[in-house]
């Protein structure tokens, strides 16, 4: 896409999440041909829980502890290079967005309180993503660090998509 843009074959190249810093050097010397425009894009990552019988996430207090333990704004700022944290699954500008939907704030003390009132006993929690997810490992490591800070034994794995679905 960048080569096509620089050659003139592509008129516009929208890169969700921005141009990776290591690729910016490809644009050097093309300032007269290319305009960079900052724009809001709707992109998010979600964390799904296995909540079945026997899972640590079967306990609602564990799920709430995780929700309050994650520093979403730091992840947006330091991993993605900026952005705002949505208050739900429907992003601002999309049909169904509700600006009054309650937000899970980053609150370590509240997270620890929920965890203390749960049935969690130190079991390892595996955080998994696939290799095609942008910044998967970085995000998972940040989330794992947040969870470890409240007492959840979190580990990380990034695997091929087919392996993850299996």
Phi and psi in degrees as a GROMACS rama.xvg file:
@    title "Ramachandran Plot"
@    xaxis  label "Phi"
@    yaxis  label "Psi"
@TYPE xy
-67.5329  -42.7826  UNK-2
-60.4124  -43.0943  UNK-3
-63.5914  -37.1138  UNK-4
-68.4047  -43.9503  UNK-5
-67.3983  -32.4285  UNK-6
-80.8884  -14.7958  UNK-7
96.1932  -2.09489  UNK-8
-73.972  -24.5721  UNK-9
-115.175  127.216  UNK-10
-82.4941  -32.3281  UNK-11
-145.758  142.51  UNK-12
-133.824  103.961  UNK-13
-96.4064  117.728  UNK-14
-110.296  108.76  UNK-15
-62.201  127.573  UNK-16
89.1116  -2.84502  UNK-17
91.0788  169.657  UNK-18
-79.8878  126.591  UNK-19
-56.3793  137.851  UNK-20
-54.8716  -35.49  UNK-21
-71.0929  -13.6568  UNK-22
-96.186  -12.532  UNK-23
-58.3472  -32.6337  UNK-24
-61.9994  -22.2661  UNK-25
-64.5695  -22.4996  UNK-26
-88.8274  -5.94944  UNK-27
-57.5141  132.902  UNK-28
85.5174  -0.0405978  UNK-29
-110.093  17.1537  UNK-30
-58.3677  -26.7837  UNK-31
-80.689  -11.8503  UNK-32
-110.109  -22.9441  UNK-33
-124.587  132.594  UNK-34
-108.905  133.455  UNK-35
-97.3161  128.529  UNK-36
-125.061  126.74  UNK-37
-84.4892  133.15  UNK-38
-146.932  151.839  UNK-39
-76.9883  137.501  UNK-40
-130.241  151.752  UNK-41
-95.4682  105.881  UNK-42
-143.915  137.258  UNK-43
-149.83  161.544  UNK-44
-118.324  146.57  UNK-45
-122.655  160.465  UNK-46
-118.833  115.654  UNK-47
-100.569  146.08  UNK-48
-112.332  140.537  UNK-49
-84.609  108.796  UNK-50
-107.255  11.077  UNK-51
-66.8476  171.84  UNK-52
-55.3388  133.36  UNK-53
90.9793  -9.91092  UNK-54
-87.0418  144.196  UNK-55
-60.4115  -26.6876  UNK-56
-83.5272  0.675259  UNK-57
-65.5897  -23.4729  UNK-58
-86.8943  116.699  UNK-59
-57.6036  -34.048  UNK-60
-65.1821  -32.289  UNK-61
-66.7924  -44.8554  UNK-62
-61.7152  -41.3689  UNK-63
-66.6085  -39.0628  UNK-64
-58.7  -44.3663  UNK-65
-62.9499  -44.6347  UNK-66
-57.5915  -42.3748  UNK-67
-80.2402  -18.7586  UNK-68
-80.682  -22.2187  UNK-69
-84.7932  123.992  UNK-70
-88.0201  80.9809  UNK-71
-61.9329  -39.7864  UNK-72
-66.4607  -38.4898  UNK-73
-64.267  -38.7834  UNK-74
-62.4586  -45.8401  UNK-75
-61.0485  -44.7584  UNK-76
-71.0622  -49.5469  UNK-77
-93.527  -22.091  UNK-78
-99.8966  -45.967  UNK-79
-91.9635  -6.43597  UNK-80
82.9614  17.6537  UNK-81
126.026  171.85  UNK-82
130.989  171.582  UNK-83
-109.037  154.943  UNK-84
-94.6282  124.296  UNK-85
-70.6993  158.984  UNK-86
-95.013  9.35393  UNK-87
-179.302  -165.701  UNK-88
-79.1157  -20.4714  UNK-89
-97.0456  120.579  UNK-90
-82.6894  153.723  UNK-91
-54.0495  134.115  UNK-92
95.8666  -9.78359  UNK-93
-101.354  150.421  UNK-94
-59.6443  131.095  UNK-95
98.5098  -6.78104  UNK-96
-64.1768  135.241  UNK-97
-124.448  106.613  UNK-98
-64.7059  -16.3942  UNK-99
-93.8465  1.92565  UNK-100
-63.004  133.244  UNK-101
-66.0282  142.665  UNK-102
-102.459  139.405  UNK-103
-82.6194  107.53  UNK-104
-74.0057  157.628  UNK-105
-78.1672  111.364  UNK-106
-147.951  93.0866  UNK-107
-59.1885  -41.89  UNK-108
-64.8579  -42.5123  UNK-109
-65.5264  -38.8519  UNK-110
-61.4064  -44.9924  UNK-111
-63.52  -36.8532  UNK-112
-64.7901  -46.4616  UNK-113
-61.6011  -42.1749  UNK-114
-64.3098  -40.4711  UNK-115
-63.0937  -28.5489  UNK-116
-94.8215  17.2598  UNK-117
-110.247  179.231  UNK-118
-93.9936  9.50051  UNK-119
-65.2597  132.101  UNK-120
-124.776  28.9049  UNK-121
90.0343  7.08635  UNK-122
-59.0798  147.964  UNK-123
-71.2191  135.165  UNK-124
-111.193  118.651  UNK-125
-92.4977  121.359  UNK-126
-97.4854  120.957  UNK-127
-123.047  147.494  UNK-128
-149.885  177.197  UNK-129
-111.682  161.964  UNK-130
-66.2847  -17.6843  UNK-131
-88.4035  -5.12283  UNK-132
-82.2288  125.941  UNK-133
-61.2793  128.903  UNK-134
58.7673  28.194  UNK-135
-54.7089  -51.9827  UNK-136
-64.9899  -41.8749  UNK-137
-62.4603  -43.1506  UNK-138
-66.2087  -45.9458  UNK-139
-62.0621  -39.7513  UNK-140
-63.7872  -39.8467  UNK-141
-65.0673  -44.6198  UNK-142
-64.011  -43.4425  UNK-143
-59.127  -41.6594  UNK-144
-62.6369  -42.4975  UNK-145
-61.5554  -42.6709  UNK-146
-69.3313  -39.7611  UNK-147
-62.7637  -32.1374  UNK-148
-65.219  -23.2617  UNK-149
-102.671  -1.38825  UNK-150
107.797  11.4155  UNK-151
-93.9905  130.093  UNK-152
-79.4013  91.3181  UNK-153
-106.789  138.197  UNK-154
-126.431  163.748  UNK-155
-127.23  140.33  UNK-156
-142.713  135.869  UNK-157
-120.873  119.769  UNK-158
-130.393  169.81  UNK-159
-60.4039  149.714  UNK-160
-54.4894  -43.4254  UNK-161
-64.507  -37.0313  UNK-162
-65.5293  -43.1619  UNK-163
-63.2824  -42.641  UNK-164
-68.7561  -30.0955  UNK-165
